């Protein structure tokens, strides 16, 4: 049996050096086996209130990755 996990993704394009807010985030359920190690899954501790790195952006529809937050 495949166990789904709720994963946050950007519902808008987030530009470089922008603080990430809750309204920029939506969720999708995917199989836990489909996740790679660098996808962030905890919205409150890993994403909200953090900034996108200099020289990077997060396209709408993209997951949040360690190397861009």
TAPE-V691029 format. One record per residue. RES is the residue in one letter. PHI is phi as a letter, one per 40 degrees, with the letter a starting at -180 (none if undefined). OMEGA is omega in radians with two decimals (none if undefined). BURIAL is I if it has 16 or more other ideal C-beta (glycine too) atoms within 10 Angstrom, else O. Layout:
RES;PHI;OMEGA;BURIAL
RES;PHI;OMEGA;BURIAL
This chain:
X;none;3.14;O
X;c;3.13;O
X;c;3.12;O
X;c;3.07;O
X;b;3.13;O
X;c;-3.06;O
X;b;3.11;I
X;c;3.03;I
X;a;-3.14;I
X;c;3.11;I
X;c;3.03;O
X;b;3.02;O
X;c;-3.10;O
X;b;-3.08;I
X;c;3.09;O
X;d;3.07;O
X;f;3.12;O
X;b;3.07;O
X;c;-3.12;O
X;c;-3.14;I
X;b;-3.07;O
X;d;-3.12;O
X;c;3.09;O
X;c;-2.99;I
X;b;2.97;I
X;b;-3.06;O
X;b;3.06;O
X;a;3.05;O
X;c;3.11;O
X;b;3.07;O
X;c;-3.12;O
X;d;-3.14;O
X;c;-3.14;O
X;c;-3.11;O
X;c;2.98;O
X;c;-3.06;O
X;c;-3.06;O
X;b;3.07;O
X;c;3.12;I
X;c;-3.08;I
X;b;-3.12;O
X;b;-3.05;O
X;d;-3.02;I
X;c;-3.07;O
X;c;-3.04;O
X;b;-2.97;I
X;b;-3.06;I
X;c;-3.13;I
X;g;3.09;O
X;c;-3.13;O
X;b;3.00;O
X;c;-3.10;I
X;c;3.07;O
X;c;3.09;O
X;g;3.11;O
X;b;2.99;O
X;a;3.10;O
X;b;-3.12;I
X;c;3.05;O
X;d;-3.14;O
X;g;-3.11;O
X;c;2.97;O
X;c;3.08;I
X;c;-3.09;I
X;b;3.14;O
X;d;-3.02;O
X;c;3.10;O
X;b;3.12;I
X;b;none;I
